[in-house]
Amino acid sequence: MKTYRSYLHIFLVTGLLGFGACKTNINTPTPSRGTADFTRYISVGNSLTAGYADNGLYLEGQLNSYPSIIAAQMQKVGGGTFTQPLFSSAQADGSGHLILTGFNADGTPKTQQVAATAVRDQITIPGFGNVILFTKYTGDINNYGVPGIKLQQITYAPYGNLNGYFERLLPGNSPTNTTTYLDFVTAKPYTFFTDWLGNNDALLYATSGGAGDVLTDKAQFSQLYNYSIGQLTKSGQKGAVATIPDVTAVPYFNTVTVGAILAAVQKANPAAKALVINALNADGSHSPRVATAADLIVLTFPTSMIGQPVNTPVGPLPYGLTPYTPIDDKYVLDQGEVAMTQDYVNSYNATIKAAASAKGLAVFDAYAFLNNVKANGLVVDGVNLSSAYISGGIFSLDGVHLTPRGYAVVANEFIKAINKQYNASIPLANVSSYRGVKFP
């Protein structure tokens, strides 16, 4: 269960009648760019940077990306035009996405997948698999967010053929592209950048339950991150970077719990004693054990599977309730996998902070910020926010990416870091003017 904290802000204005009026002076800083130059601002990163939301990239999410919100505020201190590779209004649903259609009797949400409208083709790359290709974008780009990209892929020349989101930005067609992501984003002059690369180097492992991806080697991450920062700042550009969030801070891993699943199962089957998972061993192998509260069930786990009969060598047995029928690895980030992911994320973040310090860049510590939101909630512009799924207002329906309101919160945290580092006074965005989860 989540603990929801309510906050009461009381503003007291006292007047002295008969003795004149007292004036309350509020010192509002004059908007200023400080020592930074926002003439051409670019954003570098993955799905979060692109405005991905509700398990898809679509027009509304793009329009409310955190870089676009930052850029709008930068324009108040002399920032230039910020152009995004938007889907057209005729293809507004982009790659497809989830919508909330209602709630079940037990309070669990019902979602529906909206079909993609911007797919132009699907091809098969030998040795890799199928790649969905989207409608090509041509024109200026300031937002270089590419959903799915890992830091280890930013210098990989064939990557423009393996990721449809990147392929749509390139002039060539798959499988003939050879431009690396890092070369692509630095090809045109720019004066300022934000960089939120590195999330997928941990997140894709975590969201697969440790079964469908691998954590990027720490030394490789360090080498590539330092190289990328060197390239982004090679002409003296200034910028801001963000750390990688703790995977346990997002609803994808803290909404469906072991205890809640077991309690529901026991209503129908009081004999059910425990859930069983395949857990990571010290030698890297997996073996069945009883699940604990420290094991994280992913948001997409179909809870109706628990207790369903599964054929085994010893006969039909209930899924998830015996050592012969443990919950599949892809649905659980177990305690050992959580600890390993956090260890890698801590290493990645040490690299990010050190690289930023060496170049005098601003740092938005997303790891610390989101953990604090999870623990304490947040009040911004009179709006109560939390890391709770749907009701929290920050995270979208996929439990990982953000709502427009969540992206506005992140934009403001970047702006605060930029203001502090460069003695600027970029005004903050009004978070209350952006929506949370859209209800039916």
N, C-alpha and C positions, 0 to 999 in steps of 0.2 A: 504494500500500500504506500502511496505517496503521502508525504506530509505537506500540506499546503499552508503557507504562511500568509497572513494578510497584514498589510502595512497601512498605517494611518498617518497621513501627513497633515499636520495642523499648522496653519499659517496665522499668526496673531499680529494684528496691526492695532496699536494703542494710540489713541488721540488724547490730547490734553485740552479739554474744552475750557474756553475762557483764557487760555494762556498762549493761544496761537496753535498752529498746526505743525506737527513733526513730519518731515519728508523722509521717505524711505528711498535711499539711493542705491540702485542696482547697477553695478559696473559691468557693462557688457563690452567685451573686447572688440575693438574695431577689426573687422575681417582683414586678414593679412596672410600672405603666402610665406612670410618669414624668410628663411634662407633657401627655400625650395623653389623650383620652377615647374609649374603644372601646365605649361604650354601644350605639350603633347604627353598625355598620361596613357600608359598601357597597363593592362592587367595580365598576369601570367599565372596559369594554374589549371586545375582540372574541372570537374563537374560543378563544384561549389562556385568557382569563378564564373562559369558559363551561365549560372542561374538555373541549373538543373533542379527540378522539384517534383514531388509526387511520382517518383520513379520514371521521369522522362524529361526531355528537353523540349519545351514548347514556348510559344511567344510570350505569354504572360510572365512566365518565370524569367525569361531573358530580359524583359523590360524592367524587372525588379531585381536584377542581379546586384550584388553588393558593389561591384565596380561602377555600375551605372549610377548608383546612389552616391558613391564617393565623388564621381566626376561631376554630378549636378551640384554638389556642395563646393567642389573646387572652382567651379565657374564663378562663384561669388567672390573669389579672390584672384580672378584673372586666368583661370584654367581654360583650356581650349575645348574644341568640339570632341565628343567621345562617341565613336561609331561602333555599333555592335553588329555581328553577323546574324541578324534576325531572320527568322522564318517569316514569310509573307503572311498577311492577314488571311489569304485564301488557304494557307497551309498552317494555320495557327496552332493546331494540335501537334505539329512537329513529329517527334518520334513516338508519340502516344504517351499517355499518362493516366494516373489514377484520379478518380473523383470520389467523394464521399456521397453515398446515396441514402444513408440512414443508419439506424442502430437496431441490433437484435434485442430480444426481450431481456437478455442478460446484460445489456449495456455495451456489448462488443460492437465495433463499427462494421458496417457493410460498405465495401468499396467496389467500384466498377472500372474496368480498363477502357479508356477512350482510344480508339484506333488511331494509328499513325496516319498523317496526311502529307508528309514530306519525304516519303521513300521513293527513290527513283529506280532502284535496282537492288539485286542481291547477287553477289558473286562468290565463288569459292576460290580461296587462295591455297594452292597445294602446300601441304605441310602445316597449314594453320587452321583452315576451316572456312565457314561462311562469314561474310562481311556484308552488313546492310549499308547501302549507299544512300545518302540523302540528297535532296535538291541542292545543286551547287550554289554557293554564295560568291558573288563578285563585288568588289568595291573596297573601300577603306575598312580597316579593322583596328580597333583599339583594345577590344576585349578578346584575348587569345585563349580563353578557357576552353579546354578540350575534355569532355567527359571520358573517364576511363584511363587517362594517361598516368603513367607512373614516372617517377624521376629517372628510373633506369632506362626509360624509352626516349628521353629528350634528345639524345644524340644518335639514335638508331635510324639510319637513312630509310629503310623500307617501311617505317611506322606509318607513313602517310597512305599506305595501301592496306593496313590492317585495322585501322580505326576510322569508321565512317564519319564520325564527327570531325576528325582532322581532315579527312579526304575532301569533305565538302568545302573547306576553306582554301585548298590548294588549286592552282591553275590546271594541273595535270589530272588525269583520270587513273584510278587504280587499274592495273598494278604497275604503273610506270613512274610513280612518284619517287623521288630520291632526296627531297629536301627535308632536313631534320627539323624537329620542332624548335629547337633553340636557334637555329639559323633563321627560321621563318619569323620568329617574334622579334629578332634583333635586326632584321633586314632594313628597316626604315628608321631614321633618326627619331629619338624620343627623349624627353627631359626628365620623366619620373615614371616609376613603375611600382606596382604591388605584385608580390609573389607568394602564392599559396600552393606551391608544389610539394609533393611528398605524402599527402594523405593516403593516396591509393597504395603506396608501398607497404602500408600496414592494414588499411581498411579492407582491401580486397581479400586478404588472407582471413581477416576476422569475420567478414560477412559470409564467407564460404564455410564457416565453422571450422576453419583450419584444414578443409578437405579439398578446396578447389584452387588454391593459389599459394604462393610462398612469400614470406617476408623478405624484403630486399636486404642483402648482406650489409651489415653496418659500415664496413670499410668502403664498399661500393657507393653507398648512399653519401658518405662523407666526401668522397672524391668527386662525385657528380654534382653535389650541391655546391661545393666550393667552386668548382669549375663554372657552373651556371651563374653564380653570383659574380664571379670574375668577368664573365661575358656581359652580363646585364649592366655592370658598372664600368665597363672598359673605357668609356668616353666621359667618365666623371658623373654619370647620372646618379641621382639620389632616389631613394625608394623606401618601401616598407615591406616587411615579410611577416608571415604568421607561422606559429608553431602548429604541430599536429595534435588534434584532440585525443584525449583518452577515449578508447572505444566504449568503455562502460558509461560514458557521459551521454550517450545518445539513446533515444527510445527503442531503436532497433534491437538493443540488447537488454533493456531493463523494463520492458512492458509485459512480456509473457514470462512468467516465473515458474520454477519447478513446483513451488508450494501451491500455487493457484491451479496448475494443471492437475496435480495429485488430488487436491481437494474436490475438484469437479469430477474426477474419475471415481473417487470413493463414494460419491452420492449414489452412483449407479452400481458400483461394485465395492462394497465395504471391505472385501477381502484384499483389495489392492493395497499393498504395503509401501511400495516405493517405485519411483521411476528408475530405469536403468539406462545408462548411456555408455558409449564407447569413449573411454578417457585416455588422454595422452600419458604415456609412461616416460620415465626418465631417459630411456634409450631411444625414444622417438616412435615406438610402437604404440598401438592402442589395444585396450582390453576392457571388457565390461566391468562396470562398478555402479553402485547406487549413486544417483545424482544428489547433489547438495545445493544449498542456496547460492553457493559460489560459482556454480555452473550456469552459464548464460544461454537461455533458449532464444533463438532468433525470432524476430517479429513475424516472419513468414511461415513459421511452423504450423502445419495443419493439425490442430489439437484433436480433431475428430479421429485421427488415426490411432490414438492411444487406446489400447485394449482390443483393437481389431485383430481377428485371427490371422496368423502368419504361418505358412507351412514351413516346418523345420524337420530335420532328420528324426526328431523324437515325436513328431506329430504337430498339429496346429497349436500355437501358443499366442497369447495376447501381445501385440506390439507394444514395446516400450516398458514392459513390466517383468521381463525375465532376462537372464543373461544370454539366452539364445536369441532374443529378439530386442536388442537394445535400440534406442532412438538413433537414427542415422547420424553420422559425424557432421554432415552438412547442416544439421539443424541445431547444433550445440557448439558453442565456444566454451570448452570445459575449463575448469580452474587452472590447469597447467597451461593451456593455450592462452588464457587470459594473462597469466603472469609473463609468459614469453612475449606476447604482443606488447604489453606495457614496458617490458625491458627494452625492446627494440624501439618503441616510440620515445622513451626517455633518451636513448642514444641519439636518435634522429634529431630530437629537439635540442640536445646539447650542441650538435653540429650546426643547426640553424642559428642558434643564439650566438655561437662563436663566430660564424661567418658574417652575421649582421654586425656584430661588434667591431670586427676587423675593418669593415667598410663604412662604419658610421651610419648604418641604416636603422630605421624605426622598427620596432618589434611589437606586433600584437600577439600576446601570449594566449592563444586560443585554448591551449591545454588547461591552464589555470582558470581562465574565464569560464569555460563551459563546466568544469568541475565545480566551480563556485555556484553557478546557476543550478546545477543538479542538487547541491547541498542546501542552498539557501533561497532559491528563487530569485526573481529580479523584478523591480518596478521601474519602468521607464515611461516618461510622459504620462504618468497616471495609470499605466496599463500594467496589470499583474501578469508576469510571464514565468514559465518554468520549463523544465525538460520533459514534462509529461507528454505522452503521446496524445495528439489532437487537442486536448484541453490546454496544454501549455502555451500554445500560440507561436512557438519558435520553430518547431520541426514539422515538416510536411508529412504527407501520408506514407512516405516510404520509411520514415523513422530515422533517416540519416541526413538528408538534405533539408534545406530550410524553406520556410514560408516567406512571402514578401516581408512580413514583419521581422522574421528572423534575420533575413538579409540586411534589413535596415539596422538592426542591432549590431551586426557584424561590421557594417559600413562605419557606424559611429565609433566602434572600438578601434578600427584602423585609423580613423580620423584623429582620435585622441592620441594615439601613438605618434602619428605624423606631426601633430601640433606640438607635442612635447619634444620630439627629436629635433625639429627644424624651427622652433620658436615661431610657429605659425598660429593662426587663429581661424581655421576653417570652421564655419558654423556646422553644428550637428544637424542631422536630418531629424524630422519629426516622426518618431517611430509609430505614434498613434494613427498616422495617416496611411499606414500600410496594413493590409489584412493578415490575419492568421490563417488557420485552416478554413476553407470555404465550406459552409454547411449547406445542405440541400434546402 
